Amino acid sequence: MSTDARILAVVTEDMSLVGGGAPIFFARSPEERERIARYLARALDAMVHDLENGVYIIARH
């Protein structure tokens, strides 16, 4: 099992839910949040993970 997983970005509508070292992208709606996450994942060759609290993380495994 690899331990090289990296969080590359965070996408949210609620800035009070996030913080830290990864770039944070703010969306105006759930649809925009999903679209931004999908585009970032494609561009970064990574995967989208829904934390089910209004936050998506983009991670490379």
Secondary structure, DSSP 8 states (H G I E B T S, - for coil): -----EEEEEEES-GGG--SSS-EEE-SSHHHHHHHHHHHHHHHT-EEEE-SSSEEEEEE-
